[in-house]
């Protein structure tokens, strides 16, 4: 019986980890698409793509997920907090909660 419980627990853990990583990968895919659809690359760059004046490469090393979220939901407040002077100022992209989660998840991969 103990062996059966151990095997069952291992299987359930594997299913949970797979579904969690699959969900995270879906968010990354959606977030990647949002970079294009929201035209983020007009002001920002990722790799060789976009405006080199606003690189996002390594952003996850500089900012915590909550700080990235704040930049996306309240850019004016974060601009003042960071004493940012780059113009034009970033605008609130007006994302749904799901889109916001996906974009933060994607940006967190840019380490």
C-alpha positions as protocol buffer text, in pm:
chain_id: "A"
residue {
  index: 1
  type: UNK
  ca { x: 0 y: 0 z: 0 }
}
residue {
  index: 2
  type: UNK
  ca { x: 284 y: 241 z: 84 }
}
residue {
  index: 3
  type: UNK
  ca { x: 447 y: 173 z: -252 }
}
residue {
  index: 4
  type: UNK
  ca { x: 118 y: 240 z: -432 }
}
residue {
  index: 5
  type: UNK
  ca { x: 80 y: 572 z: -247 }
}
residue {
  index: 6
  type: UNK
  ca { x: 438 y: 670 z: -333 }
}
residue {
  index: 7
  type: UNK
  ca { x: 389 y: 590 z: -702 }
}
residue {
  index: 8
  type: UNK
  ca { x: 54 y: 770 z: -709 }
}
residue {
  index: 9
  type: UNK
  ca { x: 205 y: 1077 z: -541 }
}
residue {
  index: 10
  type: UNK
  ca { x: 492 y: 1078 z: -791 }
}
residue {
  index: 11
  type: UNK
  ca { x: 252 y: 1057 z: -1085 }
}
residue {
  index: 12
  type: UNK
  ca { x: 34 y: 1336 z: -947 }
}
residue {
  index: 13
  type: UNK
  ca { x: 340 y: 1553 z: -884 }
}
residue {
  index: 14
  type: UNK
  ca { x: 458 y: 1497 z: -1243 }
}
residue {
  index: 15
  type: UNK
  ca { x: 116 y: 1588 z: -1383 }
}
residue {
  index: 16
  type: UNK
  ca { x: 105 y: 1901 z: -1167 }
}
residue {
  index: 17
  type: UNK
  ca { x: 455 y: 2011 z: -1270 }
}
residue {
  index: 18
  type: UNK
  ca { x: 380 y: 1946 z: -1637 }
}
residue {
  index: 19
  type: UNK
  ca { x: 54 y: 2140 z: -1627 }
}
residue {
  index: 20
  type: UNK
  ca { x: 220 y: 2424 z: -1436 }
}
residue {
  index: 21
  type: UNK
  ca { x: 510 y: 2447 z: -1679 }
}
residue {
  index: 22
  type: UNK
  ca { x: 272 y: 2417 z: -1975 }
}
residue {
  index: 23
  type: UNK
  ca { x: 61 y: 2702 z: -1835 }
}
residue {
  index: 24
  type: UNK
  ca { x: 374 y: 2914 z: -1781 }
}
residue {
  index: 25
  type: UNK
  ca { x: 489 y: 2837 z: -2137 }
}
residue {
  index: 26
  type: UNK
  ca { x: 146 y: 2943 z: -2268 }
}
residue {
  index: 27
  type: UNK
  ca { x: 184 y: 3274 z: -2081 }
}
residue {
  index: 28
  type: UNK
  ca { x: 530 y: 3324 z: -2230 }
}
residue {
  index: 29
  type: UNK
  ca { x: 389 y: 3262 z: -2578 }
}
residue {
  index: 30
  type: UNK
  ca { x: 104 y: 3507 z: -2519 }
}
residue {
  index: 31
  type: UNK
  ca { x: 345 y: 3761 z: -2369 }
}
residue {
  index: 32
  type: UNK
  ca { x: 573 y: 3734 z: -2672 }
}
residue {
  index: 33
  type: UNK
  ca { x: 276 y: 3806 z: -2896 }
}
residue {
  index: 34
  type: UNK
  ca { x: 179 y: 4106 z: -2684 }
}
residue {
  index: 35
  type: UNK
  ca { x: 523 y: 4262 z: -2739 }
}
residue {
  index: 36
  type: UNK
  ca { x: 432 y: 4275 z: -3109 }
}
residue {
  index: 37
  type: UNK
  ca { x: 61 y: 4352 z: -3089 }
}
residue {
  index: 38
  type: UNK
  ca { x: 109 y: 4631 z: -2834 }
}
residue {
  index: 39
  type: UNK
  ca { x: 395 y: 4772 z: -3047 }
}
residue {
  index: 40
  type: UNK
  ca { x: 633 y: 4769 z: -2751 }
}
residue {
  index: 41
  type: UNK
  ca { x: 929 y: 4749 z: -2989 }
}
residue {
  index: 42
  type: UNK
  ca { x: 864 y: 5102 z: -3111 }
}
residue {
  index: 43
  type: UNK
  ca { x: 1024 y: 5218 z: -2785 }
}
residue {
  index: 44
  type: UNK
  ca { x: 1192 y: 4902 z: -2652 }
}
residue {
  index: 45
  type: UNK
  ca { x: 1420 y: 4634 z: -2788 }
}
residue {
  index: 46
  type: UNK
  ca { x: 1460 y: 4264 z: -2722 }
}
residue {
  index: 47
  type: UNK
  ca { x: 1769 y: 4113 z: -2875 }
}
residue {
  index: 48
  type: UNK
  ca { x: 1823 y: 4262 z: -3218 }
}
residue {
  index: 49
  type: UNK
  ca { x: 1461 y: 4364 z: -3260 }
}
residue {
  index: 50
  type: UNK
  ca { x: 1320 y: 4706 z: -3176 }
}
residue {
  index: 51
  type: UNK
  ca { x: 1438 y: 5046 z: -3050 }
}
residue {
  index: 52
  type: UNK
  ca { x: 1784 y: 5010 z: -2895 }
}
residue {
  index: 53
  type: UNK
  ca { x: 1723 y: 5314 z: -2671 }
}
residue {
  index: 54
  type: UNK
  ca { x: 1494 y: 5107 z: -2447 }
}
residue {
  index: 55
  type: UNK
  ca { x: 1646 y: 4760 z: -2412 }
}
residue {
  index: 56
  type: UNK
  ca { x: 1444 y: 4503 z: -2220 }
}
residue {
  index: 57
  type: UNK
  ca { x: 1717 y: 4237 z: -2230 }
}
residue {
  index: 58
  type: UNK
  ca { x: 1809 y: 4160 z: -1870 }
}
residue {
  index: 59
  type: UNK
  ca { x: 1505 y: 4340 z: -1728 }
}
residue {
  index: 60
  type: UNK
  ca { x: 1430 y: 4049 z: -1494 }
}
residue {
  index: 61
  type: UNK
  ca { x: 1775 y: 4090 z: -1337 }
}
residue {
  index: 62
  type: UNK
  ca { x: 1699 y: 4456 z: -1262 }
}
residue {
  index: 63
  type: UNK
  ca { x: 1333 y: 4448 z: -1162 }
}
residue {
  index: 64
  type: UNK
  ca { x: 1119 y: 4217 z: -951 }
}
residue {
  index: 65
  type: UNK
  ca { x: 800 y: 4084 z: -1114 }
}
residue {
  index: 66
  type: UNK
  ca { x: 590 y: 4328 z: -909 }
}
residue {
  index: 67
  type: UNK
  ca { x: 802 y: 4621 z: -1031 }
}
residue {
  index: 68
  type: UNK
  ca { x: 756 y: 4510 z: -1392 }
}
residue {
  index: 69
  type: UNK
  ca { x: 382 y: 4488 z: -1325 }
}
residue {
  index: 70
  type: UNK
  ca { x: 384 y: 4841 z: -1180 }
}
residue {
  index: 71
  type: UNK
  ca { x: 563 y: 4977 z: -1487 }
}
residue {
  index: 72
  type: UNK
  ca { x: 290 y: 4821 z: -1701 }
}
residue {
  index: 73
  type: UNK
  ca { x: -3 y: 4937 z: -1489 }
}
residue {
  index: 74
  type: UNK
  ca { x: 116 y: 5271 z: -1355 }
}
residue {
  index: 75
  type: UNK
  ca { x: 400 y: 5396 z: -1571 }
}
residue {
  index: 76
  type: UNK
  ca { x: 370 y: 5759 z: -1459 }
}
residue {
  index: 77
  type: UNK
  ca { x: 419 y: 5667 z: -1093 }
}
residue {
  index: 78
  type: UNK
  ca { x: 712 y: 5439 z: -1176 }
}
residue {
  index: 79
  type: UNK
  ca { x: 863 y: 5705 z: -1402 }
}
residue {
  index: 80
  type: UNK
  ca { x: 862 y: 5951 z: -1111 }
}
residue {
  index: 81
  type: UNK
  ca { x: 994 y: 5687 z: -871 }
}
residue {
  index: 82
  type: UNK
  ca { x: 1280 y: 5594 z: -1109 }
}
residue {
  index: 83
  type: UNK
  ca { x: 1342 y: 5959 z: -1203 }
}
residue {
  index: 84
  type: UNK
  ca { x: 1319 y: 5849 z: -1566 }
}
residue {
  index: 85
  type: UNK
  ca { x: 1368 y: 6122 z: -1822 }
}
residue {
  index: 86
  type: UNK
  ca { x: 1330 y: 5933 z: -2148 }
}
residue {
  index: 87
  type: UNK
  ca { x: 1062 y: 6070 z: -2375 }
}
residue {
  index: 88
  type: UNK
  ca { x: 800 y: 6007 z: -2478 }
}
residue {
  index: 89
  type: UNK
  ca { x: 679 y: 5873 z: -2146 }
}
residue {
  index: 90
  type: UNK
  ca { x: 546 y: 5519 z: -2143 }
}
residue {
  index: 91
  type: UNK
  ca { x: 168 y: 5495 z: -2157 }
}
residue {
  index: 92
  type: UNK
  ca { x: -51 y: 5244 z: -1975 }
}
residue {
  index: 93
  type: UNK
  ca { x: -105 y: 4969 z: -2233 }
}
residue {
  index: 94
  type: UNK
  ca { x: -453 y: 4892 z: -2088 }
}
residue {
  index: 95
  type: UNK
  ca { x: -403 y: 4517 z: -2066 }
}
residue {
  index: 96
  type: UNK
  ca { x: -652 y: 4266 z: -1930 }
}
residue {
  index: 97
  type: UNK
  ca { x: -541 y: 4090 z: -1609 }
}
residue {
  index: 98
  type: UNK
  ca { x: -460 y: 3778 z: -1815 }
}
residue {
  index: 99
  type: UNK
  ca { x: -256 y: 3976 z: -2067 }
}
residue {
  index: 100
  type: UNK
  ca { x: -73 y: 4155 z: -1787 }
}
residue {
  index: 101
  type: UNK
  ca { x: 16 y: 3821 z: -1623 }
}
residue {
  index: 102
  type: UNK
  ca { x: 135 y: 3685 z: -1957 }
}
residue {
  index: 103
  type: UNK
  ca { x: 350 y: 3988 z: -2034 }
}
residue {
  index: 104
  type: UNK
  ca { x: 507 y: 3988 z: -1686 }
}
residue {
  index: 105
  type: UNK
  ca { x: 573 y: 3614 z: -1719 }
}
residue {
  index: 106
  type: UNK
  ca { x: 741 y: 3669 z: -2056 }
}
residue {
  index: 107
  type: UNK
  ca { x: 950 y: 3964 z: -1935 }
}
residue {
  index: 108
  type: UNK
  ca { x: 1063 y: 3753 z: -1640 }
}
residue {
  index: 109
  type: UNK
  ca { x: 1232 y: 3522 z: -1890 }
}
residue {
  index: 110
  type: UNK
  ca { x: 1458 y: 3809 z: -2004 }
}
residue {
  index: 111
  type: UNK
  ca { x: 1737 y: 3755 z: -1755 }
}
